[in-house]
Amino acid sequence: MNNHIISATLHPEKYPSDCHYPFSLPVFNQTRQIRFECPVTFFVGENGTGKSTFLEALALAGNIHIWRSCGGVRYQVNHYEKQLFKYISLAWANGKVPGSYFGSEIFNDFRRILDSWASTDPGQLNYFGGKSLVTQSHGQSIMSYFRSCYSRKGIYFLDEPETALSPKSQLELMDILRENGKTGHAQFIIATHSPILLAYEDAKIYSFDSSPVSVIEYQETENYKIYKRFLLEREK
């Protein structure tokens, strides 16, 4: 199959700063290009390594709107924090396609926005499972969103989707990825800590734990090693 996005190229020579996050991270200065050769690509790495920041930047570079509340005031503001997307070039296989960005935290904002739309146009719910996402549990509404949204042609970015999912639901998400990814109409780029999701066959895994970003095997991920070591020691 041809993926919608073939590669992402970073342009560190154009960065507006070298001492502000995220431009100060070595991974964004030493990585020049990431290729997407599989229907499902995973980003792994410890917290703070930049995988979620890069995922969001990819979505914005692809003109994917991120539904989040604009409320709240921060003590300190980093004006460079959301600017990485301006310095990423995406290579598309056959032109841009629609898609979505999922993050467990901002999903609460989205399902409230969707409920507001449905108050005047109930048909909007048909695109996301047929009933209000607000009236379902967090995990149930997420799975309803996944089942409905990912059946459509597009590029889909997921940031730690396992956060509100049981192991059983994570396996169900794997089935959704498998069913829609192998048809050729959907491409998934996912930042995750889940050893269950990372076990997806034929996926490519990029590690952000070292610079530049590099491809690693499932058994080489810290997520796999930590869970395996814990379970083996627990059985002693």
C-alpha positions as CSV (number, residue, x, y, z in Angstrom):
1,M,0.0,0.0,0.0
2,N,1.0,3.6,-0.4
3,N,0.9,5.6,2.9
4,H,-0.6,9.0,2.8
5,I,2.5,10.6,4.4
6,I,5.7,9.2,3.1
7,S,8.2,11.2,5.1
8,A,8.7,14.1,7.4
9,T,11.8,16.3,7.1
10,L,12.9,18.7,9.8
11,H,14.7,22.0,9.1
12,P,16.9,22.8,12.2
13,E,18.8,25.4,10.2
14,K,15.6,27.5,10.2
15,Y,14.7,27.2,13.9
16,P,14.0,30.5,15.6
17,S,15.8,29.5,18.8
18,D,18.3,27.0,20.1
19,C,17.6,27.5,23.8
20,H,13.8,27.2,24.0
21,Y,11.8,24.0,24.0
22,P,11.3,22.2,21.7
23,F,14.1,23.6,19.6
24,S,16.6,23.0,22.4
25,L,16.1,19.2,22.3
26,P,19.0,17.4,20.6
27,V,16.5,15.0,19.0
28,F,15.1,17.8,16.9
29,N,18.5,19.1,15.9
30,Q,20.1,15.7,15.0
31,T,17.2,14.1,13.3
32,R,16.7,15.3,9.7
33,Q,14.1,12.9,8.3
34,I,11.7,10.2,9.4
35,R,10.2,7.9,6.8
36,F,6.7,6.2,7.1
37,E,6.7,2.9,5.3
38,C,4.0,1.0,7.2
39,P,0.3,1.6,7.8
40,V,1.1,1.9,11.6
41,T,4.1,3.7,13.0
42,F,4.9,4.0,16.7
43,F,6.9,6.6,18.6
44,V,8.4,5.4,21.9
45,G,10.6,7.1,24.5
46,E,10.6,8.3,28.1
47,N,8.5,11.3,29.1
48,G,10.1,14.5,27.9
49,T,12.0,13.0,25.0
50,G,9.8,14.9,22.4
51,K,7.7,12.1,20.9
52,S,4.3,13.7,21.7
53,T,5.6,17.1,20.7
54,F,6.7,15.8,17.4
55,L,3.4,13.9,16.9
56,E,1.4,17.1,17.4
57,A,3.8,19.0,15.1
58,L,3.2,16.4,12.4
59,A,-0.5,16.8,12.7
60,L,-0.4,20.6,12.5
61,A,2.0,20.4,9.5
62,G,-0.6,18.3,7.8
63,N,-3.3,20.9,8.5
64,I,-5.1,18.6,11.0
65,H,-7.1,20.7,13.5
66,I,-6.6,19.9,17.1
67,W,-9.8,20.4,19.1
68,R,-8.8,21.8,22.5
69,S,-10.2,24.3,24.9
70,C,-8.5,27.7,24.8
71,G,-9.4,28.6,28.4
72,G,-7.0,28.9,31.3
73,V,-4.0,31.0,32.1
74,R,-0.4,29.7,32.5
75,Y,2.2,31.0,35.0
76,Q,5.0,30.9,32.4
77,V,4.4,31.0,28.7
78,N,6.8,29.5,26.1
79,H,5.9,31.2,22.8
80,Y,8.0,28.6,20.9
81,E,6.2,25.6,22.4
82,K,3.8,25.0,19.5
83,Q,5.9,26.3,16.7
84,L,7.8,23.1,15.6
85,F,5.3,22.3,12.8
86,K,6.4,25.4,10.9
87,Y,9.8,23.7,10.4
88,I,8.6,20.3,9.2
89,S,8.0,19.4,5.5
90,L,5.7,16.5,4.8
91,A,6.0,14.4,1.6
92,W,2.5,13.2,0.6
93,A,2.0,10.1,-1.7
94,N,-1.1,11.4,-3.5
95,G,-1.9,14.8,-2.0
96,K,-3.2,15.8,1.4
97,V,-6.0,13.8,3.0
98,P,-8.2,14.6,6.0
99,G,-7.6,13.1,9.4
100,S,-7.6,13.7,13.1
101,Y,-5.5,14.1,16.2
102,F,-6.4,12.2,19.4
103,G,-5.1,12.9,22.8
104,S,-6.8,11.5,25.9
105,E,-6.8,14.8,27.7
106,I,-8.0,17.0,24.9
107,F,-10.6,14.3,23.9
108,N,-12.7,15.6,26.8
109,D,-12.8,19.0,25.1
110,F,-13.8,17.4,21.8
111,R,-16.7,15.3,23.1
112,R,-18.1,18.4,24.8
113,I,-17.8,20.3,21.6
114,L,-19.5,17.5,19.7
115,D,-22.3,17.5,22.2
116,S,-22.8,21.2,21.6
117,W,-23.0,20.6,17.9
118,A,-25.5,17.8,18.4
119,S,-27.8,20.1,20.4
120,T,-28.7,21.8,17.2
121,D,-27.8,19.0,14.7
122,P,-28.2,15.5,16.2
123,G,-27.0,14.0,13.0
124,Q,-23.5,15.0,13.9
125,L,-23.4,12.1,16.3
126,N,-23.8,9.6,13.5
127,Y,-20.2,10.2,12.5
128,F,-19.0,9.1,16.0
129,G,-21.0,6.1,16.9
130,G,-24.6,7.4,16.9
131,K,-24.9,8.6,20.5
132,S,-23.5,11.3,22.8
133,L,-19.9,10.7,23.8
134,V,-20.4,12.7,27.0
135,T,-23.0,10.2,28.3
136,Q,-20.6,7.3,28.0
137,S,-17.6,6.5,30.2
138,H,-14.3,8.0,29.1
139,G,-13.0,4.6,27.9
140,Q,-16.3,3.7,26.2
141,S,-16.5,7.1,24.4
142,I,-12.9,6.7,23.2
143,M,-13.6,3.3,21.7
144,S,-16.8,4.6,20.1
145,Y,-14.7,7.4,18.5
146,F,-12.0,5.0,17.3
147,R,-14.5,2.6,15.7
148,S,-16.3,5.3,13.8
149,C,-13.6,7.8,12.9
150,Y,-10.9,5.3,11.7
151,S,-13.2,3.6,9.2
152,R,-12.9,6.7,7.0
153,K,-10.0,7.4,4.7
154,G,-7.4,9.6,6.3
155,I,-4.2,10.1,8.4
156,Y,-4.6,9.6,12.1
157,F,-2.4,10.8,14.9
158,L,-2.8,9.2,18.4
159,D,-1.0,10.4,21.5
160,E,-0.9,7.7,24.2
161,P,-4.4,6.3,23.4
162,E,-3.9,3.6,26.1
163,T,-4.3,6.1,28.9
164,A,-8.0,5.4,29.5
165,L,-8.2,2.0,28.0
166,S,-8.2,-1.4,29.7
167,P,-5.9,-4.1,28.3
168,K,-9.0,-5.7,26.6
169,S,-9.8,-2.3,24.9
170,Q,-6.2,-1.9,23.8
171,L,-6.5,-5.3,22.0
172,E,-9.7,-4.1,20.4
173,L,-7.9,-0.9,19.3
174,M,-5.3,-3.2,17.7
175,D,-8.0,-4.9,15.7
176,I,-9.3,-1.5,14.5
177,L,-5.8,-0.5,13.4
178,R,-5.3,-3.8,11.7
179,E,-8.7,-3.8,9.9
180,N,-8.4,-0.2,8.6
181,G,-4.6,0.0,8.1
182,K,-4.4,-3.0,5.9
183,T,-7.2,-1.8,3.6
184,G,-4.9,1.0,2.4
185,H,-7.3,3.9,3.3
186,A,-6.0,4.7,6.8
187,Q,-2.6,5.5,8.1
188,F,-1.8,5.7,11.9
189,I,1.1,7.4,13.7
190,I,1.0,6.7,17.4
191,A,3.0,7.8,20.4
192,T,2.6,5.2,23.1
193,H,4.0,3.5,26.3
194,S,1.8,0.4,25.8
195,P,3.6,-2.9,25.2
196,I,0.3,-4.3,24.0
197,L,-0.1,-1.8,21.2
198,L,3.6,-1.9,20.3
199,A,3.2,-5.7,19.6
200,Y,1.2,-4.8,16.5
201,E,2.7,-6.9,13.7
202,D,4.6,-5.2,10.8
203,A,4.6,-1.8,12.5
204,K,7.7,0.4,12.5
205,I,8.9,1.7,15.9
206,Y,10.9,4.8,16.2
207,S,12.8,5.5,19.5
208,F,13.1,9.0,20.8
209,D,15.4,7.9,23.7
210,S,18.5,8.8,21.7
211,S,19.5,11.2,19.0
212,P,18.9,11.0,16.1
213,V,15.6,9.1,16.2
214,S,16.2,5.5,15.3
215,V,14.2,2.4,14.3
216,I,14.1,-0.4,17.0
217,E,12.5,-3.8,17.3
218,Y,9.7,-4.5,19.7
219,Q,11.8,-6.6,22.1
220,E,14.3,-3.7,22.2
221,T,11.8,-1.2,23.6
222,E,12.1,-0.2,27.3
223,N,8.4,-0.7,27.5
224,Y,8.7,-4.4,26.6
225,K,11.8,-5.0,28.8
226,I,10.3,-3.4,31.9
227,Y,7.0,-5.2,31.7
228,K,8.7,-8.5,30.9
229,R,11.2,-8.1,33.8
230,F,8.4,-7.2,36.2
231,L,6.2,-10.2,35.3
232,L,9.1,-12.6,35.5
233,E,10.1,-11.3,38.9
234,R,6.5,-11.4,40.1
235,E,6.2,-15.0,39.2
236,K,9.3,-16.0,41.4
